[in-house]
Amino acid sequence: MNDPGPGGLSDGRQGFHGVCGRPFVDLEPYLDLSPLEALHEEICWGLCHVEPEYTGGGLKTMGVCAEPVMADPYIDYGDAIAALDEEGFRRFVSLAENPRIFDARKRQVYRFGDETHNPLTPAQARYLKLRHGVYFPWKVAYHLLENDRWEDKHQGAGKSFREEALRVFPRTIAYLRALPFQEIGRCLIFGLEAHDHAPLHRDTEPGATDTVGHTITLCPLADKGFYLSTPGLERRLEVRARAYWFNDMDYHGVEPRPWFRYSIRVDGVFQADFQRRLGLGPPCAGGLGQQPPLRVR
């Protein structure tokens, strides 16, 4: 790629918007990842004591999937809900937090799920899966620190880690708090069941911003099968690092594997010193050399 412009956006000649002139940044040389093995045990044990949610079942309706995904046989909840008749709709909304606010005669005006005023309850998500065959890529989604809107996921003002998360994942949260963020706006565990996959999609529309959002993804076992791809699958790049930063304007997905996998995604704003170590000046310098690991305990 050519030298990136301000904020780290590349010219995309290799098919990726990338970060600092690279498709992604391997953060292993910059972070102390030695605690991850112990945290892996706490995370797996902790997930047995909380109630994760389903997510990702409406990516097609949201219009964020790559074109080949739109033709696959996996059912999107937007399509499933739109196809409900009055009786089916009443049954579906009976599982909502407040069923009385919905009028089945006006069912086509309502929107449900991620980024709407009517997020699915766990019971609704299970019903859509069991009765209508909806595919939810992430059947384990647990917010350690929750954002209200997609647009505020990098803003930490007024936010804090959930009380339940602090109780169940204390060492994990201590580690996350010590990561080189000056503020954290969102933090969650994404898990995929055995043989499930995440469809090729992008989180942010290119051109929506001229900077790359600061994120760290942690995958303690580096076994997730996460990959970046050009829209038409001409070029694919698997990311095997235990810690990485990628540009969510690029299409990305997760390959199926015969075991449960998870990662932790942290969105926020990097500390100024960490930005300098990564070469994030205005303009961003593309050379990310080997550096001593930043000690995070």
C-alpha positions as protocol buffer text, in pm:
chain_id: "A"
residue {
  index: 1
  type: MET
  ca { x: 0 y: 0 z: 0 }
}
residue {
  index: 2
  type: ASN
  ca { x: 105 y: 359 z: -40 }
}
residue {
  index: 3
  type: ASP
  ca { x: 172 y: 574 z: 265 }
}
residue {
  index: 4
  type: PRO
  ca { x: -156 y: 627 z: 448 }
}
residue {
  index: 5
  type: GLY
  ca { x: -311 y: 965 z: 496 }
}
residue {
  index: 6
  type: PRO
  ca { x: -415 y: 1131 z: 818 }
}
residue {
  index: 7
  type: GLY
  ca { x: -568 y: 894 z: 1070 }
}
residue {
  index: 8
  type: GLY
  ca { x: -411 y: 586 z: 916 }
}
residue {
  index: 9
  type: LEU
  ca { x: -635 y: 524 z: 616 }
}
residue {
  index: 10
  type: SER
  ca { x: -457 y: 362 z: 324 }
}
residue {
  index: 11
  type: ASP
  ca { x: -539 y: 402 z: -42 }
}
residue {
  index: 12
  type: GLY
  ca { x: -686 y: 50 z: -51 }
}
residue {
  index: 13
  type: ARG
  ca { x: -491 y: -72 z: -355 }
}
residue {
  index: 14
  type: GLN
  ca { x: -457 y: -412 z: -190 }
}
residue {
  index: 15
  type: GLY
  ca { x: -830 y: -417 z: -133 }
}
residue {
  index: 16
  type: PHE
  ca { x: -821 y: -313 z: 234 }
}
residue {
  index: 17
  type: HIS
  ca { x: -863 y: 25 z: 398 }
}
residue {
  index: 18
  type: GLY
  ca { x: -634 y: -105 z: 670 }
}
residue {
  index: 19
  type: VAL
  ca { x: -452 y: 62 z: 957 }
}
residue {
  index: 20
  type: CYS
  ca { x: -134 y: 261 z: 910 }
}
residue {
  index: 21
  type: GLY
  ca { x: -75 y: 119 z: 566 }
}
residue {
  index: 22
  type: ARG
  ca { x: -132 y: -242 z: 674 }
}
residue {
  index: 23
  type: PRO
  ca { x: -442 y: -461 z: 655 }
}
residue {
  index: 24
  type: PHE
  ca { x: -428 y: -488 z: 1037 }
}
residue {
  index: 25
  type: VAL
  ca { x: -183 y: -428 z: 1320 }
}
residue {
  index: 26
  type: ASP
  ca { x: -53 y: -724 z: 1519 }
}
residue {
  index: 27
  type: LEU
  ca { x: -39 y: -587 z: 1873 }
}
residue {
  index: 28
  type: GLU
  ca { x: 147 y: -879 z: 2029 }
}
residue {
  index: 29
  type: PRO
  ca { x: 483 y: -692 z: 2025 }
}
residue {
  index: 30
  type: TYR
  ca { x: 324 y: -397 z: 2206 }
}
residue {
  index: 31
  type: LEU
  ca { x: 130 y: -564 z: 2490 }
}
residue {
  index: 32
  type: ASP
  ca { x: 210 y: -806 z: 2768 }
}
residue {
  index: 33
  type: LEU
  ca { x: -14 y: -1101 z: 2687 }
}
residue {
  index: 34
  type: SER
  ca { x: 127 y: -1340 z: 2947 }
}
residue {
  index: 35
  type: PRO
  ca { x: -185 y: -1312 z: 3170 }
}
residue {
  index: 36
  type: LEU
  ca { x: -417 y: -1433 z: 2892 }
}
residue {
  index: 37
  type: GLU
  ca { x: -385 y: -1801 z: 2978 }
}
residue {
  index: 38
  type: ALA
  ca { x: -513 y: -1742 z: 3332 }
}
residue {
  index: 39
  type: LEU
  ca { x: -780 y: -1502 z: 3207 }
}
residue {
  index: 40
  type: HIS
  ca { x: -901 y: -1766 z: 2962 }
}
residue {
  index: 41
  type: GLU
  ca { x: -998 y: -1989 z: 3254 }
}
residue {
  index: 42
  type: GLU
  ca { x: -1177 y: -1704 z: 3432 }
}
residue {
  index: 43
  type: ILE
  ca { x: -1368 y: -1606 z: 3116 }
}
residue {
  index: 44
  type: CYS
  ca { x: -1485 y: -1960 z: 3040 }
}
residue {
  index: 45
  type: TRP
  ca { x: -1585 y: -2015 z: 3403 }
}
residue {
  index: 46
  type: GLY
  ca { x: -1752 y: -1677 z: 3420 }
}
residue {
  index: 47
  type: LEU
  ca { x: -1959 y: -1734 z: 3107 }
}
residue {
  index: 48
  type: CYS
  ca { x: -2118 y: -2026 z: 3293 }
}
residue {
  index: 49
  type: HIS
  ca { x: -2251 y: -1781 z: 3553 }
}
residue {
  index: 50
  type: VAL
  ca { x: -2398 y: -1503 z: 3337 }
}
residue {
  index: 51
  type: GLU
  ca { x: -2667 y: -1488 z: 3070 }
}
residue {
  index: 52
  type: PRO
  ca { x: -2509 y: -1388 z: 2737 }
}
residue {
  index: 53
  type: GLU
  ca { x: -2726 y: -1265 z: 2451 }
}
residue {
  index: 54
  type: TYR
  ca { x: -2751 y: -1357 z: 2084 }
}
residue {
  index: 55
  type: THR
  ca { x: -2642 y: -1102 z: 1826 }
}
residue {
  index: 56
  type: GLY
  ca { x: -2566 y: -1066 z: 1456 }
}
residue {
  index: 57
  type: GLY
  ca { x: -2888 y: -1220 z: 1328 }
}
residue {
  index: 58
  type: GLY
  ca { x: -2989 y: -903 z: 1142 }
}
residue {
  index: 59
  type: LEU
  ca { x: -2671 y: -817 z: 950 }
}
residue {
  index: 60
  type: LYS
  ca { x: -2839 y: -865 z: 612 }
}
residue {
  index: 61
  type: THR
  ca { x: -3127 y: -634 z: 701 }
}
residue {
  index: 62
  type: MET
  ca { x: -2877 y: -378 z: 828 }
}
residue {
  index: 63
  type: GLY
  ca { x: -2712 y: -378 z: 486 }
}
residue {
  index: 64
  type: VAL
  ca { x: -2359 y: -441 z: 612 }
}
residue {
  index: 65
  type: CYS
  ca { x: -2288 y: -781 z: 454 }
}
residue {
  index: 66
  type: ALA
  ca { x: -2074 y: -847 z: 149 }
}
residue {
  index: 67
  type: GLU
  ca { x: -2271 y: -924 z: -167 }
}
residue {
  index: 68
  type: PRO
  ca { x: -2201 y: -1303 z: -168 }
}
residue {
  index: 69
  type: VAL
  ca { x: -2351 y: -1327 z: 182 }
}
residue {
  index: 70
  type: MET
  ca { x: -2682 y: -1182 z: 67 }
}
residue {
  index: 71
  type: ALA
  ca { x: -2741 y: -1490 z: -148 }
}
residue {
  index: 72
  type: ASP
  ca { x: -2655 y: -1751 z: 115 }
}
residue {
  index: 73
  type: PRO
  ca { x: -2929 y: -1964 z: 278 }
}
residue {
  index: 74
  type: TYR
  ca { x: -2891 y: -1829 z: 632 }
}
residue {
  index: 75
  type: ILE
  ca { x: -3211 y: -1660 z: 750 }
}
residue {
  index: 76
  type: ASP
  ca { x: -3198 y: -1300 z: 876 }
}
residue {
  index: 77
  type: TYR
  ca { x: -3435 y: -1199 z: 1154 }
}
residue {
  index: 78
  type: GLY
  ca { x: -3543 y: -889 z: 964 }
}
residue {
  index: 79
  type: ASP
  ca { x: -3681 y: -1110 z: 688 }
}
residue {
  index: 80
  type: ALA
  ca { x: -3833 y: -1357 z: 933 }
}
residue {
  index: 81
  type: ILE
  ca { x: -4016 y: -1088 z: 1131 }
}
residue {
  index: 82
  type: ALA
  ca { x: -4138 y: -914 z: 815 }
}
residue {
  index: 83
  type: ALA
  ca { x: -4296 y: -1241 z: 701 }
}
residue {
  index: 84
  type: LEU
  ca { x: -4501 y: -1292 z: 1019 }
}
residue {
  index: 85
  type: ASP
  ca { x: -4879 y: -1276 z: 991 }
}
residue {
  index: 86
  type: GLU
  ca { x: -5086 y: -1110 z: 1265 }
}
residue {
  index: 87
  type: GLU
  ca { x: -5107 y: -1419 z: 1482 }
}
residue {
  index: 88
  type: GLY
  ca { x: -4737 y: -1493 z: 1444 }
}
residue {
  index: 89
  type: PHE
  ca { x: -4650 y: -1131 z: 1522 }
}
residue {
  index: 90
  type: ARG
  ca { x: -4860 y: -1135 z: 1839 }
}
residue {
  index: 91
  type: ARG
  ca { x: -4686 y: -1449 z: 1952 }
}
residue {
  index: 92
  type: PHE
  ca { x: -4345 y: -1294 z: 1878 }
}
residue {
  index: 93
  type: VAL
  ca { x: -4412 y: -966 z: 2063 }
}
residue {
  index: 94
  type: SER
  ca { x: -4566 y: -1151 z: 2358 }
}
residue {
  index: 95
  type: LEU
  ca { x: -4203 y: -1230 z: 2442 }
}
residue {
  index: 96
  type: ALA
  ca { x: -4105 y: -860 z: 2442 }
}
residue {
  index: 97
  type: GLU
  ca { x: -4044 y: -663 z: 2759 }
}
residue {
  index: 98
  type: ASN
  ca { x: -4365 y: -463 z: 2703 }
}
residue {
  index: 99
  type: PRO
  ca { x: -4594 y: -648 z: 2457 }
}
residue {
  index: 100
  type: ARG
  ca { x: -4877 y: -395 z: 2498 }
}
residue {
  index: 101
  type: ILE
  ca { x: -4702 y: -124 z: 2297 }
}
residue {
  index: 102
  type: PHE
  ca { x: -4728 y: -324 z: 1973 }
}
residue {
  index: 103
  type: ASP
  ca { x: -5027 y: -336 z: 1740 }
}
residue {
  index: 104
  type: ALA
  ca { x: -5021 y: -642 z: 1515 }
}
residue {
  index: 105
  type: ARG
  ca { x: -5226 y: -455 z: 1252 }
}
residue {
  index: 106
  type: LYS
  ca { x: -4935 y: -211 z: 1215 }
}
residue {
  index: 107
  type: ARG
  ca { x: -4662 y: -473 z: 1238 }
}
residue {
  index: 108
  type: GLN
  ca { x: -4478 y: -355 z: 924 }
}
residue {
  index: 109
  type: VAL
  ca { x: -4389 y: -19 z: 1084 }
}
residue {
  index: 110
  type: TYR
  ca { x: -4188 y: -168 z: 1371 }
}
residue {
  index: 111
  type: ARG
  ca { x: -3817 y: -243 z: 1360 }
}
residue {
  index: 112
  type: PHE
  ca { x: -3654 y: -492 z: 1594 }
}
residue {
  index: 113
  type: GLY
  ca { x: -3304 y: -591 z: 1693 }
}
residue {
  index: 114
  type: ASP
  ca { x: -2965 y: -425 z: 1697 }
}
residue {
  index: 115
  type: GLU
  ca { x: -2952 y: -49 z: 1656 }
}
residue {
  index: 116
  type: THR
  ca { x: -3330 y: -9 z: 1695 }
}
residue {
  index: 117
  type: HIS
  ca { x: -3564 y: 105 z: 1972 }
}
residue {
  index: 118
  type: ASN
  ca { x: -3684 y: -255 z: 2011 }
}
residue {
  index: 119
  type: PRO
  ca { x: -3385 y: -478 z: 2088 }
}
residue {
  index: 120
  type: LEU
  ca { x: -3469 y: -846 z: 2095 }
}
residue {
  index: 121
  type: THR
  ca { x: -3521 y: -1006 z: 2433 }
}
residue {
  index: 122
  type: PRO
  ca { x: -3336 y: -1336 z: 2487 }
}
residue {
  index: 123
  type: ALA
  ca { x: -3669 y: -1518 z: 2459 }
}
residue {
  index: 124
  type: GLN
  ca { x: -3748 y: -1349 z: 2125 }
}
residue {
  index: 125
  type: ALA
  ca { x: -3407 y: -1440 z: 1987 }
}
residue {
  index: 126
  type: ARG
  ca { x: -3447 y: -1803 z: 2091 }
}
residue {
  index: 127
  type: TYR
  ca { x: -3797 y: -1816 z: 1944 }
}
residue {
  index: 128
  type: LEU
  ca { x: -3676 y: -1676 z: 1611 }
}
residue {
  index: 129
  type: LYS
  ca { x: -3400 y: -1936 z: 1605 }
}
residue {
  index: 130
  type: LEU
  ca { x: -3615 y: -2232 z: 1708 }
}
residue {
  index: 131
  type: ARG
  ca { x: -3937 y: -2153 z: 1521 }
}
residue {
  index: 132
  type: HIS
  ca { x: -3823 y: -1952 z: 1219 }
}
residue {
  index: 133
  type: GLY
  ca { x: -3471 y: -2082 z: 1158 }
}
residue {
  index: 134
  type: VAL
  ca { x: -3296 y: -1749 z: 1209 }
}
residue {
  index: 135
  type: TYR
  ca { x: -2918 y: -1776 z: 1222 }
}
residue {
  index: 136
  type: PHE
  ca { x: -2743 y: -1582 z: 1497 }
}
residue {
  index: 137
  type: PRO
  ca { x: -2366 y: -1595 z: 1439 }
}
residue {
  index: 138
  type: TRP
  ca { x: -2277 y: -1492 z: 1795 }
}
residue {
  index: 139
  type: LYS
  ca { x: -2477 y: -1690 z: 2045 }
}
residue {
  index: 140
  type: VAL
  ca { x: -2255 y: -1556 z: 2320 }
}
residue {
  index: 141
  type: ALA
  ca { x: -2244 y: -1178 z: 2342 }
}
residue {
  index: 142
  type: TYR
  ca { x: -2177 y: -1034 z: 2685 }
}
residue {
  index: 143
  type: HIS
  ca { x: -2116 y: -665 z: 2751 }
}
residue {
  index: 144
  type: LEU
  ca { x: -1860 y: -600 z: 3021 }
}
residue {
  index: 145
  type: LEU
  ca { x: -1905 y: -228 z: 2955 }
}
residue {
  index: 146
  type: GLU
  ca { x: -2202 y: -127 z: 2744 }
}
residue {
  index: 147
  type: ASN
  ca { x: -2252 y: 154 z: 2495 }
}
residue {
  index: 148
  type: ASP
  ca { x: -2590 y: 314 z: 2426 }
}
residue {
  index: 149
  type: ARG
  ca { x: -2539 y: 373 z: 2054 }
}
residue {
  index: 150
  type: TRP
  ca { x: -2295 y: 254 z: 1791 }
}
residue {
  index: 151
  type: GLU
  ca { x: -2171 y: 610 z: 1752 }
}
residue {
  index: 152
  type: ASP
  ca { x: -2062 y: 639 z: 2116 }
}
residue {
  index: 153
  type: LYS
  ca { x: -1863 y: 318 z: 2137 }
}
residue {
  index: 154
  type: HIS
  ca { x: -1533 y: 509 z: 2163 }
}
residue {
  index: 155
  type: GLN
  ca { x: -1655 y: 754 z: 2427 }
}
residue {
  index: 156
  type: GLY
  ca { x: -1607 y: 659 z: 2789 }
}
residue {
  index: 157
  type: ALA
  ca { x: -1764 y: 955 z: 2968 }
}
residue {
  index: 158
  type: GLY
  ca { x: -2023 y: 845 z: 3222 }
}
residue {
  index: 159
  type: LYS
  ca { x: -1971 y: 473 z: 3156 }
}
residue {
  index: 160
  type: SER
  ca { x: -1847 y: 201 z: 3387 }
}
residue {
  index: 161
  type: PHE
  ca { x: -1808 y: -174 z: 3390 }
}
residue {
  index: 162
  type: ARG
  ca { x: -2121 y: -366 z: 3488 }
}
residue {
  index: 163
  type: GLU
  ca { x: -2150 y: -469 z: 3853 }
}
residue {
  index: 164
  type: GLU
  ca { x: -2213 y: -829 z: 3752 }
}
residue {
  index: 165
  type: ALA
  ca { x: -1908 y: -826 z: 3525 }
}
residue {
  index: 166
  type: LEU
  ca { x: -1690 y: -684 z: 3803 }
}
residue {
  index: 167
  type: ARG
  ca { x: -1804 y: -967 z: 4029 }
}
residue {
  index: 168
  type: VAL
  ca { x: -1770 y: -1251 z: 3777 }
}
residue {
  index: 169
  type: PHE
  ca { x: -1469 y: -1137 z: 3571 }
}
residue {
  index: 170
  type: PRO
  ca { x: -1253 y: -940 z: 3821 }
}
residue {
  index: 171
  type: ARG
  ca { x: -908 y: -1031 z: 3686 }
}
residue {
  index: 172
  type: THR
  ca { x: -1019 y: -987 z: 3327 }
}
residue {
  index: 173
  type: ILE
  ca { x: -1152 y: -639 z: 3394 }
}
residue {
  index: 174
  type: ALA
  ca { x: -839 y: -543 z: 3587 }
}
residue {
  index: 175
  type: TYR
  ca { x: -639 y: -643 z: 3280 }
}
residue {
  index: 176
  type: LEU
  ca { x: -868 y: -452 z: 3044 }
}
residue {
  index: 177
  type: ARG
  ca { x: -851 y: -141 z: 3260 }
}
residue {
  index: 178
  type: ALA
  ca { x: -472 y: -151 z: 3235 }
}
residue {
  index: 179
  type: LEU
  ca { x: -473 y: -160 z: 2855 }
}
residue {
  index: 180
  type: PRO
  ca { x: -337 y: 160 z: 2695 }
}
residue {
  index: 181
  type: PHE
  ca { x: -671 y: 337 z: 2656 }
}
residue {
  index: 182
  type: GLN
  ca { x: -731 y: 685 z: 2789 }
}
residue {
  index: 183
  type: GLU
  ca { x: -1101 y: 600 z: 2779 }
}
residue {
  index: 184
  type: ILE
  ca { x: -1309 y: 292 z: 2700 }
}
residue {
  index: 185
  type: GLY
  ca { x: -1651 y: 327 z: 2539 }
}
residue {
  index: 186
  type: ARG
  ca { x: -1744 y: -37 z: 2485 }
}
residue {
  index: 187
  type: CYS
  ca { x: -1612 y: -377 z: 2589 }
}
residue {
  index: 188
  type: LEU
  ca { x: -1772 y: -714 z: 2520 }
}
residue {
  index: 189
  type: ILE
  ca { x: -1710 y: -1081 z: 2475 }
}
residue {
  index: 190
  type: PHE
  ca { x: -1808 y: -1225 z: 2135 }
}
residue {
  index: 191
  type: GLY
  ca { x: -1841 y: -1605 z: 2124 }
}
residue {
  index: 192
  type: LEU
  ca { x: -1928 y: -1848 z: 1845 }
}
residue {
  index: 193
  type: GLU
  ca { x: -2056 y: -2199 z: 1900 }
}
residue {
  index: 194
  type: ALA
  ca { x: -1881 y: -2493 z: 1738 }
}
residue {
  index: 195
  type: HIS
  ca { x: -1931 y: -2502 z: 1358 }
}
residue {
  index: 196
  type: ASP
  ca { x: -2089 y: -2155 z: 1351 }
}
residue {
  index: 197
  type: HIS
  ca { x: -1943 y: -1878 z: 1139 }
}
residue {
  index: 198
  type: ALA
  ca { x: -1967 y: -1500 z: 1124 }
}
residue {
  index: 199
  type: PRO
  ca { x: -2074 y: -1380 z: 779 }
}
residue {
  index: 200
  type: LEU
  ca { x: -1853 y: -1143 z: 586 }
}
residue {
  index: 201
  type: HIS
  ca { x: -1958 y: -791 z: 686 }
}
residue {
  index: 202
  type: ARG
  ca { x: -1824 y: -450 z: 782 }
}
residue {
  index: 203
  type: ASP
  ca { x: -1918 y: -247 z: 1088 }
}
residue {
  index: 204
  type: THR
  ca { x: -1864 y: 101 z: 947 }
}
residue {
  index: 205
  type: GLU
  ca { x: -1943 y: 237 z: 601 }
}
residue {
  index: 206
  type: PRO
  ca { x: -1630 y: 366 z: 422 }
}
residue {
  index: 207
  type: GLY
  ca { x: -1639 y: 743 z: 409 }
}
residue {
  index: 208
  type: ALA
  ca { x: -1843 y: 769 z: 729 }
}
residue {
  index: 209
  type: THR
  ca { x: -1526 y: 881 z: 907 }
}
residue {
  index: 210
  type: ASP
  ca { x: -1178 y: 982 z: 801 }
}
residue {
  index: 211
  type: THR
  ca { x: -1012 y: 811 z: 1098 }
}
residue {
  index: 212
  type: VAL
  ca { x: -981 y: 453 z: 1213 }
}
residue {
  index: 213
  type: GLY
  ca { x: -1154 y: 386 z: 1545 }
}
residue {
  index: 214
  type: HIS
  ca { x: -917 y: 272 z: 1819 }
}
residue {
  index: 215
  type: THR
  ca { x: -989 y: -89 z: 1913 }
}
residue {
  index: 216
  type: ILE
  ca { x: -808 y: -386 z: 2059 }
}
residue {
  index: 217
  type: THR
  ca { x: -932 y: -738 z: 1998 }
}
residue {
  index: 218
  type: LEU
  ca { x: -801 y: -1007 z: 2230 }
}
residue {
  index: 219
  type: CYS
  ca { x: -821 y: -1375 z: 2139 }
}
residue {
  index: 220
  type: PRO
  ca { x: -639 y: -1566 z: 2414 }
}
residue {
  index: 221
  type: LEU
  ca { x: -605 y: -1889 z: 2214 }
}
residue {
  index: 222
  type: ALA
  ca { x: -560 y: -1726 z: 1870 }
}
residue {
  index: 223
  type: ASP
  ca { x: -802 y: -1988 z: 1742 }
}
residue {
  index: 224
  type: LYS
  ca { x: -1100 y: -1784 z: 1634 }
}
residue {
  index: 225
  type: GLY
  ca { x: -1065 y: -1807 z: 1257 }
}
residue {
  index: 226
  type: PHE
  ca { x: -1109 y: -1430 z: 1214 }
}
residue {
  index: 227
  type: TYR
  ca { x: -1026 y: -1304 z: 866 }
}
residue {
  index: 228
  type: LEU
  ca { x: -1033 y: -991 z: 653 }
}
residue {
  index: 229
  type: SER
  ca { x: -1149 y: -1003 z: 294 }
}
residue {
  index: 230
  type: THR
  ca { x: -1212 y: -791 z: -7 }
}
residue {
  index: 231
  type: PRO
  ca { x: -1587 y: -762 z: -87 }
}
residue {
  index: 232
  type: GLY
  ca { x: -1584 y: -1024 z: -361 }
}
residue {
  index: 233
  type: LEU
  ca { x: -1352 y: -1263 z: -175 }
}
residue {
  index: 234
  type: GLU
  ca { x: -1066 y: -1198 z: -418 }
}
residue {
  index: 235
  type: ARG
  ca { x: -823 y: -1162 z: -130 }
}
residue {
  index: 236
  type: ARG
  ca { x: -853 y: -1313 z: 217 }
}
residue {
  index: 237
  type: LEU
  ca { x: -623 y: -1270 z: 512 }
}
residue {
  index: 238
  type: GLU
  ca { x: -656 y: -1475 z: 830 }
}
residue {
  index: 239
  type: VAL
  ca { x: -557 y: -1297 z: 1153 }
}
residue {
  index: 240
  type: ARG
  ca { x: -389 y: -1538 z: 1392 }
}
residue {
  index: 241
  type: ALA
  ca { x: -262 y: -1288 z: 1651 }
}
residue {
  index: 242
  type: ARG
  ca { x: -376 y: -1296 z: 2014 }
}
residue {
  index: 243
  type: ALA
  ca { x: -412 y: -917 z: 2008 }
}
residue {
  index: 244
  type: TYR
  ca { x: -479 y: -704 z: 1702 }
}
residue {
  index: 245
  type: TRP
  ca { x: -627 y: -380 z: 1570 }
}
residue {
  index: 246
  type: PHE
  ca { x: -820 y: -382 z: 1245 }
}
residue {
  index: 247
  type: ASN
  ca { x: -1019 y: -127 z: 1050 }
}
residue {
  index: 248
  type: ASP
  ca { x: -1388 y: -213 z: 1082 }
}
residue {
  index: 249
  type: MET
  ca { x: -1457 y: -38 z: 750 }
}
residue {
  index: 250
  type: ASP
  ca { x: -1302 y: -353 z: 598 }
}
residue {
  index: 251
  type: TYR
  ca { x: -1508 y: -665 z: 541 }
}
residue {
  index: 252
  type: HIS
  ca { x: -1437 y: -929 z: 802 }
}
residue {
  index: 253
  type: GLY
  ca { x: -1580 y: -1257 z: 921 }
}
residue {
  index: 254
  type: VAL
  ca { x: -1507 y: -1573 z: 1116 }
}
residue {
  index: 255
  type: GLU
  ca { x: -1457 y: -1919 z: 969 }
}
residue {
  index: 256
  type: PRO
  ca { x: -1638 y: -2217 z: 1124 }
}
residue {
  index: 257
  type: ARG
  ca { x: -1435 y: -2431 z: 1361 }
}
residue {
  index: 258
  type: PRO
  ca { x: -1533 y: -2753 z: 1546 }
}
residue {
  index: 259
  type: TRP
  ca { x: -1508 y: -2586 z: 1886 }
}
residue {
  index: 260
  type: PHE
  ca { x: -1636 y: -2282 z: 2076 }
}
residue {
  index: 261
  type: ARG
  ca { x: -1431 y: -1966 z: 2018 }
}
residue {
  index: 262
  type: TYR
  ca { x: -1444 y: -1616 z: 2157 }
}
residue {
  index: 263
  type: SER
  ca { x: -1267 y: -1284 z: 2159 }
}
residue {
  index: 264
  type: ILE
  ca { x: -1289 y: -966 z: 2364 }
}
residue {
  index: 265
  type: ARG
  ca { x: -1331 y: -641 z: 2174 }
}
residue {
  index: 266
  type: VAL
  ca { x: -1243 y: -313 z: 2343 }
}
residue {
  index: 267
  type: ASP
  ca { x: -1332 y: 20 z: 2178 }
}
residue {
  index: 268
  type: GLY
  ca { x: -1209 y: 354 z: 2302 }
}
residue {
  index: 269
  type: VAL
  ca { x: -930 y: 606 z: 2256 }
}
residue {
  index: 270
  type: PHE
  ca { x: -566 y: 502 z: 2284 }
}
residue {
  index: 271
  type: GLN
  ca { x: -337 y: 678 z: 2528 }
}
residue {
  index: 272
  type: ALA
  ca { x: -116 y: 938 z: 2360 }
}
residue {
  index: 273
  type: ASP
  ca { x: 202 y: 746 z: 2438 }
}
residue {
  index: 274
  type: PHE
  ca { x: 61 y: 428 z: 2287 }
}
residue {
  index: 275
  type: GLN
  ca { x: -45 y: 619 z: 1976 }
}
residue {
  index: 276
  type: ARG
  ca { x: 312 y: 746 z: 1937 }
}
residue {
  index: 277
  type: ARG
  ca { x: 452 y: 394 z: 1978 }
}
residue {
  index: 278
  type: LEU
  ca { x: 220 y: 274 z: 1703 }
}
residue {
  index: 279
  type: GLY
  ca { x: 330 y: 558 z: 1477 }
}
residue {
  index: 280
  type: LEU
  ca { x: -1 y: 738 z: 1492 }
}
residue {
  index: 281
  type: GLY
  ca { x: 112 y: 1090 z: 1422 }
}
residue {
  index: 282
  type: PRO
  ca { x: -65 y: 1336 z: 1196 }
}
residue {
  index: 283
  type: PRO
  ca { x: -8 y: 1198 z: 935 }
}
residue {
  index: 284
  type: CYS
  ca { x: 28 y: 842 z: 1057 }
}
residue {
  index: 285
  type: ALA
  ca { x: 370 y: 691 z: 989 }
}
residue {
  index: 286
  type: GLY
  ca { x: 331 y: 343 z: 849 }
}
residue {
  index: 287
  type: GLY
  ca { x: 642 y: 189 z: 1003 }
}
residue {
  index: 288
  type: LEU
  ca { x: 544 y: -20 z: 1305 }
}
residue {
  index: 289
  type: GLY
  ca { x: 871 y: -164 z: 1425 }
}
residue {
  index: 290
  type: GLN
  ca { x: 930 y: -423 z: 1695 }
}
residue {
  index: 291
  type: GLN
  ca { x: 896 y: -262 z: 2038 }
}
residue {
  index: 292
  type: PRO
  ca { x: 939 y: -388 z: 2395 }
}
residue {
  index: 293
  type: PRO
  ca { x: 604 y: -515 z: 2520 }
}
residue {
  index: 294
  type: LEU
  ca { x: 392 y: -270 z: 2717 }
}
residue {
  index: 295
  type: ARG
  ca { x: 345 y: -429 z: 3060 }
}
residue {
  index: 296
  type: VAL
  ca { x: -23 y: -478 z: 3134 }
}
residue {
  index: 297
  type: ARG
  ca { x: -103 y: -656 z: 3460 }
}
